[in-house]
């Protein structure tokens, strides 16, 4: 039995259940969604790897400076 004959036999079954007012994304929609999901997963994995390489040290809080002096870059008269 060839593929053409198998599809020809399945068409009447599908025609009985087919609603002309209903549109579905089908296999192509699933493939596009799956490709986008894999792409987002790969991007997040790459971002996580790059963020792991970042060496970040916080600057000390301005409250740690002596009370009589204003921290550098602060405007006088605040």
C-alpha atoms as an extended CHARMM CRD file, in Angstrom:
* protein
*
        78  EXT
         1         1  UNK       CA              0.0000000000        0.0000000000        0.0000000000  PROA      1               0.0000000000
         2         2  UNK       CA              1.5450000000        3.2840000000       -1.0340000000  PROA      2               0.0000000000
         3         3  UNK       CA              1.3720000000        6.5260000000        0.9180000000  PROA      3               0.0000000000
         4         4  UNK       CA             -1.0030000000        8.0060000000       -1.6640000000  PROA      4               0.0000000000
         5         5  UNK       CA             -3.4980000000        5.1860000000       -1.2170000000  PROA      5               0.0000000000
         6         6  UNK       CA             -3.2920000000        5.4640000000        2.5780000000  PROA      6               0.0000000000
         7         7  UNK       CA             -3.9640000000        9.2060000000        2.4510000000  PROA      7               0.0000000000
         8         8  UNK       CA             -6.8160000000        8.6970000000       -0.0160000000  PROA      8               0.0000000000
         9         9  UNK       CA             -8.5020000000        6.3170000000        2.3950000000  PROA      9               0.0000000000
        10        10  UNK       CA             -8.0770000000        8.7150000000        5.3330000000  PROA      10              0.0000000000
        11        11  UNK       CA             -9.5260000000       11.7570000000        3.5380000000  PROA      11              0.0000000000
        12        12  UNK       CA            -13.1860000000       10.6480000000        3.8780000000  PROA      12              0.0000000000
        13        13  UNK       CA            -12.6460000000       10.0570000000        7.6260000000  PROA      13              0.0000000000
        14        14  UNK       CA            -11.1360000000       13.5260000000        8.0410000000  PROA      14              0.0000000000
        15        15  UNK       CA            -13.8700000000       15.0990000000        5.8980000000  PROA      15              0.0000000000
        16        16  UNK       CA            -16.5770000000       13.8030000000        8.2290000000  PROA      16              0.0000000000
        17        17  UNK       CA            -14.9630000000       15.4330000000       11.2780000000  PROA      17              0.0000000000
        18        18  UNK       CA            -13.8090000000       18.6220000000        9.5120000000  PROA      18              0.0000000000
        19        19  UNK       CA            -15.5100000000       21.8660000000       10.5420000000  PROA      19              0.0000000000
        20        20  UNK       CA            -15.0980000000       24.5610000000        7.8820000000  PROA      20              0.0000000000
        21        21  UNK       CA            -15.6260000000       27.3080000000       10.4840000000  PROA      21              0.0000000000
        22        22  UNK       CA            -12.7380000000       26.1290000000       12.6700000000  PROA      22              0.0000000000
        23        23  UNK       CA             -9.1320000000       26.9120000000       11.8180000000  PROA      23              0.0000000000
        24        24  UNK       CA             -6.2360000000       25.2650000000       13.6380000000  PROA      24              0.0000000000
        25        25  UNK       CA             -2.4890000000       25.9440000000       13.4010000000  PROA      25              0.0000000000
        26        26  UNK       CA             -1.7160000000       22.3380000000       12.5200000000  PROA      26              0.0000000000
        27        27  UNK       CA              1.7030000000       20.7540000000       12.2660000000  PROA      27              0.0000000000
        28        28  UNK       CA              3.3730000000       23.8480000000       10.8410000000  PROA      28              0.0000000000
        29        29  UNK       CA              2.2200000000       25.9240000000       13.8110000000  PROA      29              0.0000000000
        30        30  UNK       CA              3.5880000000       23.3130000000       16.2080000000  PROA      30              0.0000000000
        31        31  UNK       CA              6.9370000000       23.2120000000       14.4130000000  PROA      31              0.0000000000
        32        32  UNK       CA              7.2580000000       27.0150000000       14.4680000000  PROA      32              0.0000000000
        33        33  UNK       CA              6.3480000000       27.1160000000       18.1700000000  PROA      33              0.0000000000
        34        34  UNK       CA              8.8150000000       24.3260000000       18.9860000000  PROA      34              0.0000000000
        35        35  UNK       CA             11.6360000000       26.0810000000       17.0920000000  PROA      35              0.0000000000
        36        36  UNK       CA             10.9180000000       29.3450000000       18.9210000000  PROA      36              0.0000000000
        37        37  UNK       CA             10.8710000000       27.5280000000       22.2910000000  PROA      37              0.0000000000
        38        38  UNK       CA             14.2370000000       25.8910000000       21.5630000000  PROA      38              0.0000000000
        39        39  UNK       CA             15.6820000000       29.2550000000       20.4510000000  PROA      39              0.0000000000
        40        40  UNK       CA             14.5250000000       30.9650000000       23.6720000000  PROA      40              0.0000000000
        41        41  UNK       CA             15.9530000000       28.1110000000       25.7480000000  PROA      41              0.0000000000
        42        42  UNK       CA             19.3170000000       28.4170000000       23.9680000000  PROA      42              0.0000000000
        43        43  UNK       CA             19.3380000000       32.2110000000       24.4250000000  PROA      43              0.0000000000
        44        44  UNK       CA             18.6030000000       31.8790000000       28.1400000000  PROA      44              0.0000000000
        45        45  UNK       CA             21.3520000000       29.2860000000       28.5010000000  PROA      45              0.0000000000
        46        46  UNK       CA             23.7980000000       31.6120000000       26.7350000000  PROA      46              0.0000000000
        47        47  UNK       CA             22.7120000000       34.5940000000       28.8510000000  PROA      47              0.0000000000
        48        48  UNK       CA             23.1660000000       32.5780000000       32.0300000000  PROA      48              0.0000000000
        49        49  UNK       CA             26.6820000000       31.6090000000       30.9210000000  PROA      49              0.0000000000
        50        50  UNK       CA             27.5810000000       35.2380000000       30.1250000000  PROA      50              0.0000000000
        51        51  UNK       CA             26.1130000000       36.5380000000       33.3830000000  PROA      51              0.0000000000
        52        52  UNK       CA             28.2040000000       33.9930000000       35.2530000000  PROA      52              0.0000000000
        53        53  UNK       CA             31.3510000000       35.5840000000       33.8010000000  PROA      53              0.0000000000
        54        54  UNK       CA             30.4660000000       39.0500000000       35.1320000000  PROA      54              0.0000000000
        55        55  UNK       CA             32.5790000000       40.0720000000       38.1140000000  PROA      55              0.0000000000
        56        56  UNK       CA             30.6280000000       42.6650000000       40.0630000000  PROA      56              0.0000000000
        57        57  UNK       CA             31.6550000000       44.2600000000       43.3290000000  PROA      57              0.0000000000
        58        58  UNK       CA             29.3350000000       46.6850000000       45.0870000000  PROA      58              0.0000000000
        59        59  UNK       CA             30.6070000000       50.1060000000       46.0740000000  PROA      59              0.0000000000
        60        60  UNK       CA             30.4160000000       50.8440000000       49.7920000000  PROA      60              0.0000000000
        61        61  UNK       CA             27.2580000000       52.6070000000       50.9210000000  PROA      61              0.0000000000
        62        62  UNK       CA             27.5220000000       56.3950000000       51.3990000000  PROA      62              0.0000000000
        63        63  UNK       CA             26.4590000000       55.9950000000       55.0500000000  PROA      63              0.0000000000
        64        64  UNK       CA             29.8070000000       54.3210000000       55.7660000000  PROA      64              0.0000000000
        65        65  UNK       CA             31.5880000000       57.6830000000       55.2050000000  PROA      65              0.0000000000
        66        66  UNK       CA             32.3350000000       59.8800000000       58.2560000000  PROA      66              0.0000000000
        67        67  UNK       CA             29.3880000000       62.0850000000       59.2770000000  PROA      67              0.0000000000
        68        68  UNK       CA             31.2320000000       65.3800000000       58.9500000000  PROA      68              0.0000000000
        69        69  UNK       CA             32.1770000000       64.8880000000       55.3140000000  PROA      69              0.0000000000
        70        70  UNK       CA             29.9890000000       64.6040000000       52.2540000000  PROA      70              0.0000000000
        71        71  UNK       CA             30.7930000000       61.7130000000       49.9310000000  PROA      71              0.0000000000
        72        72  UNK       CA             32.6320000000       62.5490000000       46.7140000000  PROA      72              0.0000000000
        73        73  UNK       CA             30.3210000000       63.7070000000       43.9430000000  PROA      73              0.0000000000
        74        74  UNK       CA             27.5700000000       64.7810000000       46.3480000000  PROA      74              0.0000000000
        75        75  UNK       CA             26.3260000000       68.3390000000       46.0500000000  PROA      75              0.0000000000
        76        76  UNK       CA             26.9590000000       70.6550000000       48.9630000000  PROA      76              0.0000000000
        77        77  UNK       CA             23.8770000000       71.8100000000       50.8220000000  PROA      77              0.0000000000
        78        78  UNK       CA             21.7680000000       68.6410000000       50.5470000000  PROA      78              0.0000000000
